Amino acid sequence: MPVPTIPERRPGGSLSDCLEVMTRAVFQAGVSWAMIARRWDGFRAAFAEFDVERVAGFGDADVERLAADERILRSPQKIRATMKNARALLALERQEGGFRAYLRSFENYDALCADIRKRFAFMGPMNVWYFLFCVGEDVPRFEDWIPTITGDHPRMREMVAKARAEGTYPA
């Protein structure tokens, strides 16, 4: 059975779901989405099922352990980014009355995008849109937004088409 390369949308998911989606965005950046999809069960196991508290508590020994784990893409920078992002998610969950409240506290998408890019590691404009789309938050209409991003992004187009076919994203 082939592994799906397009992740599922998770509107209203838990903080751990948010960490999983964000981590997938981080690790997919610059590599084949299919390669990450094939290894995703390994990522889940390696990162404690994306339990935010546990990943936030990872330290240098965990970076070394994960950088040697053949089930995942062994990038120390992206591993550290995942740990940092878990800590930032927890901080916002505690400081802002909940992470979802934080996401909805901005006057517009551009302000939210800028803040996410400051607070989280490896979250460029494409990763922010991808993350917010996957967790069910408001994003600019894909066809209006994608021209602002350099390059062709067929997996992003497939993801949007799939969500539209399922009725979870407007045309």
Z-matrix of the N, CA and C atoms (Angstrom, degrees):
N
C 1 1.456
C 2 1.530 1 108.18
N 3 1.350 2 118.83 1 127.20
C 4 1.466 3 120.64 2 -179.08
C 5 1.530 4 111.32 3 -69.94
N 6 1.320 5 115.36 4 148.03
C 7 1.456 6 121.64 5 177.83
C 8 1.523 7 108.11 6 -83.63
N 9 1.336 8 118.28 7 129.04
C 10 1.467 9 118.73 8 179.11
C 11 1.529 10 110.37 9 -67.91
N 12 1.329 11 115.14 10 136.68
C 13 1.473 12 118.87 11 179.40
C 14 1.516 13 111.48 12 -89.86
N 15 1.312 14 117.89 13 -15.55
C 16 1.455 15 121.56 14 -177.49
C 17 1.529 16 108.63 15 -99.17
N 18 1.330 17 117.09 16 117.96
C 19 1.467 18 119.82 17 -179.82
C 20 1.527 19 112.17 18 -67.39
N 21 1.311 20 115.54 19 158.15
C 22 1.461 21 121.67 20 177.45
C 23 1.525 22 109.88 21 -80.16
N 24 1.330 23 115.69 22 147.22
C 25 1.476 24 120.03 23 172.31
C 26 1.517 25 107.77 24 -76.91
N 27 1.314 26 117.29 25 146.16
C 28 1.466 27 122.37 26 -178.16
C 29 1.517 28 111.07 27 -132.63
N 30 1.313 29 118.71 28 63.60
C 31 1.467 30 119.38 29 178.54
C 32 1.525 31 110.34 30 -59.85
N 33 1.323 32 115.82 31 136.40
C 34 1.456 33 120.81 32 176.14
C 35 1.508 34 114.65 33 71.84
N 36 1.323 35 118.07 34 16.28
C 37 1.459 36 121.07 35 -178.21
C 38 1.525 37 112.77 36 -69.78
N 39 1.309 38 114.77 37 173.55
C 40 1.461 39 122.73 38 -179.27
C 41 1.528 40 110.97 39 -75.15
N 42 1.311 41 115.98 40 173.03
C 43 1.455 42 121.47 41 175.74
C 44 1.535 43 110.20 42 -61.91
N 45 1.323 44 116.84 43 -36.71
C 46 1.465 45 120.24 44 176.77
C 47 1.526 46 110.84 45 -66.00
N 48 1.339 47 117.65 46 -37.20
C 49 1.460 48 120.40 47 174.36
C 50 1.530 49 110.10 48 -61.09
N 51 1.319 50 116.42 49 -42.18
C 52 1.471 51 120.47 50 178.84
C 53 1.525 52 110.46 51 -61.46
N 54 1.337 53 116.80 52 -42.95
C 55 1.464 54 119.36 53 178.12
C 56 1.520 55 110.61 54 -63.60
N 57 1.314 56 117.81 55 -39.97
C 58 1.460 57 120.28 56 179.75
C 59 1.532 58 110.91 57 -63.16
N 60 1.324 59 117.10 58 -45.99
C 61 1.473 60 120.57 59 179.58
C 62 1.526 61 110.07 60 -63.24
N 63 1.329 62 117.07 61 -44.50
C 64 1.462 63 120.49 62 -179.74
C 65 1.530 64 110.52 63 -63.24
N 66 1.321 65 116.71 64 -41.07
C 67 1.465 66 120.66 65 -179.99
C 68 1.523 67 110.72 66 -65.27
N 69 1.307 68 116.00 67 -38.90
C 70 1.468 69 118.63 68 177.75
C 71 1.524 70 109.81 69 -63.26
N 72 1.328 71 117.32 70 -41.06
C 73 1.464 72 120.40 71 177.13
C 74 1.524 73 110.50 72 -60.47
N 75 1.315 74 116.76 73 -44.54
C 76 1.463 75 121.44 74 -179.24
C 77 1.528 76 110.69 75 -61.30
N 78 1.322 77 117.47 76 -48.60
C 79 1.462 78 120.15 77 -175.76
C 80 1.525 79 112.84 78 -76.10
N 81 1.334 80 119.06 79 -26.63
C 82 1.473 81 121.22 80 178.33
C 83 1.517 82 111.60 81 -73.19
N 84 1.324 83 117.27 82 -24.66
C 85 1.463 84 120.80 83 -175.75
C 86 1.530 85 110.41 84 -59.37
N 87 1.321 86 114.54 85 120.98
C 88 1.453 87 120.76 86 175.29
C 89 1.520 88 115.36 87 81.50
N 90 1.338 89 118.17 88 2.13
C 91 1.464 90 120.61 89 178.99
C 92 1.528 91 109.50 90 -132.68
N 93 1.294 92 116.45 91 173.07
C 94 1.456 93 122.13 92 179.36
C 95 1.525 94 110.62 93 -68.07
N 96 1.344 95 115.93 94 127.45
C 97 1.460 96 119.73 95 176.16
C 98 1.521 97 109.88 96 -60.98
N 99 1.329 98 117.47 97 -35.29
C 100 1.467 99 121.04 98 -179.31
C 101 1.527 100 110.51 99 -63.96
N 102 1.322 101 117.74 100 -39.66
C 103 1.460 102 120.83 101 179.33
C 104 1.532 103 110.32 102 -62.71
N 105 1.316 104 116.73 103 -42.52
C 106 1.473 105 120.62 104 178.58
C 107 1.530 106 109.10 105 -67.58
N 108 1.326 107 117.72 106 -42.05
C 109 1.469 108 120.87 107 179.75
C 110 1.527 109 111.27 108 -59.91
N 111 1.323 110 116.75 109 -41.84
C 112 1.474 111 119.97 110 179.98
C 113 1.524 112 111.41 111 -62.75
N 114 1.292 113 117.39 112 -29.19
C 115 1.468 114 122.03 113 -176.57
C 116 1.535 115 113.08 114 -99.48
N 117 1.319 116 117.59 115 3.20
C 118 1.464 117 118.55 116 -168.88
C 119 1.527 118 113.51 117 -62.71
N 120 1.315 119 118.98 118 -34.93
C 121 1.471 120 119.62 119 175.73
C 122 1.527 121 110.35 120 -60.99
N 123 1.313 122 116.63 121 -37.55
C 124 1.467 123 121.01 122 176.19
C 125 1.520 124 111.95 123 -64.77
N 126 1.332 125 116.26 124 -39.04
C 127 1.467 126 119.93 125 176.28
C 128 1.527 127 110.43 126 -61.54
N 129 1.339 128 115.64 127 -45.00
C 130 1.473 129 119.34 128 179.95
C 131 1.523 130 110.91 129 -58.48
N 132 1.312 131 116.27 130 -45.98
C 133 1.466 132 119.58 131 179.97
C 134 1.528 133 111.18 132 -66.13
N 135 1.319 134 116.45 133 -45.35
C 136 1.462 135 120.53 134 -176.97
C 137 1.529 136 112.31 135 -64.27
N 138 1.324 137 116.48 136 -34.60
C 139 1.463 138 120.87 137 -178.20
C 140 1.534 139 111.93 138 -103.05
N 141 1.343 140 116.53 139 34.80
C 142 1.480 141 122.20 140 171.48
C 143 1.526 142 112.21 141 52.71
N 144 1.348 143 116.29 142 43.85
C 145 1.470 144 121.61 143 -179.33
C 146 1.541 145 111.86 144 57.16
N 147 1.322 146 116.25 145 23.27
C 148 1.472 147 123.99 146 179.48
C 149 1.527 148 112.38 147 62.54
N 150 1.331 149 115.87 148 29.72
C 151 1.461 150 120.97 149 172.39
C 152 1.536 151 107.04 150 -62.91
N 153 1.314 152 116.51 151 112.87
C 154 1.470 153 121.31 152 -171.78
C 155 1.520 154 111.54 153 -58.84
N 156 1.317 155 117.37 154 -44.60
C 157 1.475 156 120.80 155 -179.35
C 158 1.531 157 110.76 156 -60.73
N 159 1.319 158 116.21 157 -44.80
C 160 1.471 159 119.37 158 -178.52
C 161 1.520 160 111.54 159 -66.62
N 162 1.339 161 116.90 160 -46.21
C 163 1.473 162 119.71 161 -178.61
C 164 1.527 163 110.26 162 -66.12
N 165 1.322 164 117.59 163 -36.96
C 166 1.469 165 120.46 164 177.37
C 167 1.525 166 110.97 165 -62.50
N 168 1.314 167 116.89 166 -27.26
C 169 1.459 168 121.18 167 179.80
C 170 1.518 169 114.42 168 -87.34
N 171 1.322 170 118.26 169 -3.21
C 172 1.461 171 120.96 170 178.33
C 173 1.525 172 109.07 171 -62.38
N 174 1.330 173 115.58 172 149.05
C 175 1.459 174 121.78 173 178.29
C 176 1.515 175 111.64 174 -130.85
N 177 1.323 176 115.38 175 -162.23
C 178 1.465 177 121.12 176 -176.14
C 179 1.529 178 112.63 177 -59.11
N 180 1.327 179 117.60 178 -38.21
C 181 1.468 180 119.87 179 179.17
C 182 1.530 181 110.32 180 -63.13
N 183 1.334 182 116.83 181 -35.24
C 184 1.466 183 120.16 182 178.17
C 185 1.524 184 111.02 183 -69.66
N 186 1.322 185 117.07 184 -36.36
C 187 1.467 186 119.57 185 176.32
C 188 1.526 187 109.28 186 -60.29
N 189 1.327 188 116.31 187 -45.93
C 190 1.466 189 120.27 188 178.88
C 191 1.526 190 110.79 189 -62.40
N 192 1.325 191 116.49 190 -44.30
C 193 1.465 192 121.08 191 179.94
C 194 1.527 193 110.66 192 -60.61
N 195 1.327 194 116.51 193 -47.22
C 196 1.463 195 120.49 194 -177.60
C 197 1.522 196 112.15 195 -70.82
N 198 1.321 197 116.89 196 -33.88
C 199 1.469 198 120.23 197 178.89
C 200 1.528 199 111.25 198 -67.55
N 201 1.329 200 117.16 199 -15.64
C 202 1.460 201 121.70 200 177.26
C 203 1.533 202 111.86 201 -102.01
N 204 1.316 203 117.82 202 -2.56
C 205 1.466 204 122.50 203 -175.06
C 206 1.522 205 110.01 204 -82.59
N 207 1.327 206 116.88 205 112.57
C 208 1.464 207 121.72 206 -176.25
C 209 1.521 208 113.58 207 -72.60
N 210 1.329 209 118.21 208 -7.95
C 211 1.464 210 120.55 209 179.14
C 212 1.525 211 112.11 210 -77.34
N 213 1.329 212 117.80 211 -15.52
C 214 1.463 213 121.49 212 -175.27
C 215 1.520 214 110.65 213 -124.35
N 216 1.313 215 116.26 214 172.23
C 217 1.457 216 122.26 215 169.99
C 218 1.524 217 105.91 216 -75.52
N 219 1.302 218 116.98 217 119.32
C 220 1.463 219 121.77 218 -168.69
C 221 1.525 220 111.99 219 -91.98
N 222 1.299 221 115.92 220 70.06
C 223 1.462 222 122.58 221 179.43
C 224 1.528 223 108.99 222 -108.25
N 225 1.331 224 118.01 223 107.44
C 226 1.467 225 119.25 224 179.24
C 227 1.539 226 112.97 225 -55.74
N 228 1.337 227 116.94 226 -35.59
C 229 1.464 228 119.62 227 179.73
C 230 1.533 229 111.21 228 -64.49
N 231 1.314 230 116.50 229 -42.95
C 232 1.469 231 119.84 230 -179.17
C 233 1.528 232 110.88 231 -74.53
N 234 1.314 233 117.78 232 -30.69
C 235 1.469 234 121.32 233 174.50
C 236 1.524 235 109.30 234 -64.45
N 237 1.325 236 116.71 235 -47.79
C 238 1.479 237 120.63 236 177.85
C 239 1.530 238 110.73 237 -62.40
N 240 1.320 239 116.43 238 -37.96
C 241 1.467 240 120.22 239 178.33
C 242 1.522 241 110.14 240 -61.14
N 243 1.323 242 117.75 241 -41.66
C 244 1.464 243 121.25 242 178.69
C 245 1.518 244 110.93 243 -62.19
N 246 1.320 245 116.99 244 -41.54
C 247 1.471 246 120.63 245 177.76
C 248 1.527 247 110.51 246 -64.21
N 249 1.326 248 116.59 247 -45.53
C 250 1.468 249 120.87 248 178.73
C 251 1.526 250 110.29 249 -61.15
N 252 1.317 251 116.40 250 -43.00
C 253 1.463 252 120.24 251 -178.41
C 254 1.525 253 111.52 252 -65.61
N 255 1.328 254 117.77 253 -36.12
C 256 1.471 255 120.77 254 175.74
C 257 1.527 256 109.98 255 -62.48
N 258 1.314 257 117.00 256 -42.49
C 259 1.472 258 121.05 257 179.02
C 260 1.529 259 111.01 258 -64.71
N 261 1.332 260 116.59 259 -41.10
C 262 1.469 261 120.14 260 179.33
C 263 1.528 262 110.96 261 -66.44
N 264 1.325 263 117.48 262 -40.20
C 265 1.470 264 120.67 263 176.97
C 266 1.522 265 110.76 264 -60.09
N 267 1.320 266 116.49 265 -45.36
C 268 1.473 267 120.23 266 179.31
C 269 1.516 268 111.39 267 -63.06
N 270 1.325 269 116.68 268 -42.71
C 271 1.467 270 120.15 269 179.91
C 272 1.525 271 110.51 270 -61.21
N 273 1.323 272 117.57 271 -44.44
C 274 1.463 273 120.40 272 179.24
C 275 1.519 274 111.70 273 -68.41
N 276 1.314 275 116.75 274 -35.63
C 277 1.470 276 120.37 275 177.26
C 278 1.532 277 109.93 276 -59.77
N 279 1.318 278 116.13 277 -37.19
C 280 1.472 279 121.58 278 -177.22
C 281 1.532 280 112.65 279 -85.55
N 282 1.331 281 118.02 280 -36.28
C 283 1.463 282 122.22 281 -173.58
C 284 1.519 283 114.18 282 -85.87
N 285 1.287 284 117.50 283 -33.86
C 286 1.457 285 120.81 284 -169.91
C 287 1.526 286 113.58 285 -104.44
N 288 1.328 287 116.86 286 12.09
C 289 1.453 288 118.25 287 -177.11
C 290 1.515 289 112.18 288 75.26
N 291 1.309 290 116.03 289 21.49
C 292 1.449 291 121.41 290 178.81
C 293 1.513 292 111.18 291 120.01
N 294 1.309 293 114.96 292 144.81
C 295 1.455 294 120.02 293 -178.08
C 296 1.524 295 111.79 294 -62.64
N 297 1.323 296 117.97 295 -40.24
C 298 1.475 297 120.38 296 179.22
C 299 1.524 298 110.72 297 -63.37
N 300 1.336 299 117.29 298 -37.61
C 301 1.473 300 120.09 299 176.55
C 302 1.527 301 110.32 300 -63.46
N 303 1.321 302 116.70 301 -39.84
C 304 1.463 303 120.78 302 175.78
C 305 1.528 304 109.98 303 -58.31
N 306 1.357 305 116.87 304 -48.69
C 307 1.467 306 120.14 305 -177.72
C 308 1.521 307 112.30 306 -59.67
N 309 1.298 308 116.80 307 -30.70
C 310 1.466 309 121.43 308 -176.05
C 311 1.524 310 113.40 309 -96.73
N 312 1.317 311 117.41 310 7.68
C 313 1.466 312 121.14 311 -175.73
C 314 1.530 313 113.80 312 -91.87
N 315 1.312 314 118.10 313 1.20
C 316 1.461 315 121.40 314 -176.10
C 317 1.517 316 111.04 315 -98.56
N 318 1.328 317 115.88 316 150.51
C 319 1.460 318 120.48 317 -177.59
C 320 1.519 319 113.13 318 -70.94
N 321 1.347 320 116.06 319 -24.70
C 322 1.465 321 118.65 320 179.29
C 323 1.533 322 110.48 321 -160.13
N 324 1.301 323 114.59 322 171.06
C 325 1.463 324 121.25 323 -178.23
C 326 1.525 325 111.90 324 -59.93
N 327 1.327 326 117.30 325 -43.29
C 328 1.464 327 119.79 326 -177.03
C 329 1.526 328 111.71 327 -60.89
N 330 1.322 329 117.26 328 -39.78
C 331 1.468 330 120.55 329 178.65
C 332 1.528 331 110.56 330 -66.78
N 333 1.326 332 117.23 331 -42.74
C 334 1.463 333 121.20 332 177.56
C 335 1.523 334 110.36 333 -62.76
N 336 1.313 335 116.69 334 -46.33
C 337 1.463 336 121.31 335 -179.59
C 338 1.531 337 110.47 336 -57.98
N 339 1.311 338 117.56 337 -45.81
C 340 1.462 339 121.47 338 179.91
C 341 1.524 340 110.95 339 -61.43
N 342 1.325 341 116.88 340 -40.60
C 343 1.461 342 119.48 341 -178.76
C 344 1.531 343 111.22 342 -70.26
N 345 1.310 344 117.61 343 -41.97
C 346 1.466 345 120.20 344 177.53
C 347 1.522 346 110.04 345 -60.25
N 348 1.318 347 116.55 346 -41.91
C 349 1.468 348 120.46 347 -179.57
C 350 1.521 349 111.85 348 -63.16
N 351 1.339 350 117.47 349 -31.01
C 352 1.472 351 120.98 350 177.48
C 353 1.523 352 111.90 351 -76.81
N 354 1.308 353 117.67 352 -39.63
C 355 1.470 354 122.18 353 -173.07
C 356 1.521 355 114.87 354 -82.99
N 357 1.326 356 116.82 355 -29.24
C 358 1.457 357 120.83 356 -172.07
C 359 1.525 358 110.64 357 -115.92
N 360 1.334 359 115.84 358 151.74
C 361 1.463 360 122.07 359 -178.22
C 362 1.528 361 110.86 360 -88.67
N 363 1.324 362 116.21 361 145.48
C 364 1.464 363 124.00 362 176.91
C 365 1.527 364 112.11 363 58.77
N 366 1.308 365 116.67 364 32.99
C 367 1.468 366 120.16 365 -179.73
C 368 1.524 367 108.97 366 -115.23
N 369 1.328 368 115.29 367 83.31
C 370 1.451 369 121.28 368 174.40
C 371 1.514 370 109.92 369 -82.41
N 372 1.326 371 117.58 370 -177.39
C 373 1.468 372 120.79 371 -176.20
C 374 1.533 373 114.15 372 -55.80
N 375 1.343 374 117.32 373 -40.88
C 376 1.461 375 119.21 374 -179.63
C 377 1.525 376 110.62 375 -68.63
N 378 1.317 377 117.63 376 -42.70
C 379 1.462 378 120.21 377 -179.76
C 380 1.525 379 111.72 378 -64.99
N 381 1.321 380 117.16 379 -35.50
C 382 1.470 381 119.61 380 178.35
C 383 1.530 382 109.54 381 -64.91
N 384 1.342 383 117.14 382 -48.87
C 385 1.472 384 119.54 383 -179.87
C 386 1.522 385 109.85 384 -59.71
N 387 1.342 386 116.84 385 -47.71
C 388 1.460 387 122.49 386 179.67
C 389 1.534 388 110.41 387 -56.42
N 390 1.324 389 116.73 388 -49.44
C 391 1.461 390 121.20 389 -178.82
C 392 1.528 391 111.15 390 -59.38
N 393 1.330 392 116.43 391 -51.84
C 394 1.468 393 119.65 392 -177.72
C 395 1.534 394 111.08 393 -63.18
N 396 1.297 395 117.52 394 -40.71
C 397 1.470 396 121.89 395 176.69
C 398 1.527 397 110.27 396 -58.86
N 399 1.321 398 116.48 397 -49.41
C 400 1.470 399 120.68 398 -175.80
C 401 1.522 400 113.21 399 -66.70
N 402 1.337 401 117.92 400 -30.61
C 403 1.469 402 119.61 401 179.67
C 404 1.524 403 111.83 402 -92.71
N 405 1.341 404 116.67 403 5.79
C 406 1.460 405 120.71 404 171.96
C 407 1.512 406 115.82 405 83.57
N 408 1.315 407 118.11 406 19.84
C 409 1.464 408 121.11 407 177.08
C 410 1.530 409 109.82 408 -90.23
N 411 1.323 410 115.91 409 162.86
C 412 1.459 411 120.56 410 179.76
C 413 1.528 412 110.46 411 -66.64
N 414 1.305 413 115.04 412 133.82
C 415 1.458 414 122.84 413 176.05
C 416 1.522 415 107.93 414 -134.03
N 417 1.335 416 116.69 415 158.34
C 418 1.469 417 117.93 416 174.61
C 419 1.527 418 110.17 417 -61.19
N 420 1.326 419 115.61 418 152.62
C 421 1.463 420 120.87 419 176.83
C 422 1.524 421 108.54 420 -54.46
N 423 1.321 422 116.59 421 130.94
C 424 1.459 423 122.43 422 -172.79
C 425 1.525 424 112.23 423 -52.84
N 426 1.329 425 117.17 424 -48.00
C 427 1.470 426 120.66 425 -176.09
C 428 1.525 427 112.27 426 -65.57
N 429 1.319 428 117.22 427 -24.31
C 430 1.467 429 120.61 428 176.76
C 431 1.527 430 111.19 429 -83.52
N 432 1.318 431 115.92 430 -32.54
C 433 1.463 432 121.42 431 -175.36
C 434 1.523 433 113.01 432 -84.06
N 435 1.325 434 118.85 433 -42.04
C 436 1.472 435 122.03 434 -171.08
C 437 1.537 436 112.96 435 -58.58
N 438 1.337 437 121.48 436 -32.26
C 439 1.474 438 118.29 437 177.66
C 440 1.535 439 113.65 438 -63.58
N 441 1.339 440 117.16 439 -15.13
C 442 1.467 441 119.93 440 179.00
C 443 1.524 442 111.88 441 -80.64
N 444 1.334 443 117.16 442 -7.50
C 445 1.464 444 122.46 443 -176.71
C 446 1.524 445 109.03 444 -109.14
N 447 1.311 446 116.62 445 132.27
C 448 1.463 447 121.92 446 179.65
C 449 1.523 448 110.78 447 -69.19
N 450 1.315 449 115.91 448 140.15
C 451 1.456 450 121.12 449 173.76
C 452 1.515 451 113.55 450 94.36
N 453 1.328 452 114.10 451 176.16
C 454 1.456 453 121.92 452 178.01
C 455 1.523 454 107.27 453 -103.64
N 456 1.308 455 116.81 454 139.17
C 457 1.460 456 120.61 455 -173.75
C 458 1.528 457 110.43 456 -132.19
N 459 1.339 458 115.76 457 75.23
C 460 1.466 459 119.73 458 -174.91
C 461 1.528 460 113.58 459 -61.66
N 462 1.332 461 119.37 460 -36.11
C 463 1.473 462 119.94 461 -179.89
C 464 1.527 463 110.74 462 -67.27
N 465 1.320 464 117.58 463 -35.01
C 466 1.467 465 120.41 464 176.33
C 467 1.534 466 109.05 465 -64.56
N 468 1.326 467 116.33 466 -44.03
C 469 1.467 468 120.40 467 178.30
C 470 1.531 469 110.80 468 -60.98
N 471 1.328 470 116.81 469 -43.36
C 472 1.468 471 121.02 470 177.57
C 473 1.526 472 111.10 471 -61.55
N 474 1.317 473 116.88 472 -41.66
C 475 1.458 474 121.67 473 -179.12
C 476 1.531 475 110.53 474 -61.93
N 477 1.320 476 116.58 475 -44.27
C 478 1.464 477 121.08 476 179.00
C 479 1.528 478 110.29 477 -66.72
N 480 1.331 479 117.14 478 -44.15
C 481 1.471 480 120.31 479 179.20
C 482 1.531 481 110.80 480 -60.79
N 483 1.321 482 117.03 481 -41.19
C 484 1.466 483 121.05 482 179.05
C 485 1.535 484 110.25 483 -62.90
N 486 1.322 485 116.68 484 -45.24
C 487 1.475 486 120.32 485 -179.88
C 488 1.524 487 110.69 486 -63.65
N 489 1.313 488 116.92 487 -38.34
C 490 1.472 489 119.42 488 177.60
C 491 1.526 490 110.90 489 -66.54
N 492 1.327 491 116.67 490 -41.67
C 493 1.462 492 119.97 491 179.23
C 494 1.524 493 111.25 492 -63.49
N 495 1.320 494 116.49 493 -31.61
C 496 1.468 495 121.78 494 178.81
C 497 1.529 496 112.37 495 -85.22
N 498 1.345 497 116.05 496 -6.10
C 499 1.464 498 120.42 497 179.27
C 500 1.517 499 114.22 498 77.32
N 501 1.333 500 117.54 499 20.39
C 502 1.470 501 120.40 500 -179.42
C 503 1.518 502 113.27 501 -103.09
N 504 1.337 503 116.94 502 1.25
C 505 1.463 504 121.12 503 177.75
C 506 1.520 505 107.33 504 -146.91
N 507 1.327 506 117.46 505 130.12
C 508 1.472 507 119.52 506 -176.08
C 509 1.521 508 113.63 507 -67.53
N 510 1.311 509 114.93 508 152.00
C 511 1.478 510 121.46 509 178.64
C 512 1.512 511 110.70 510 -72.97
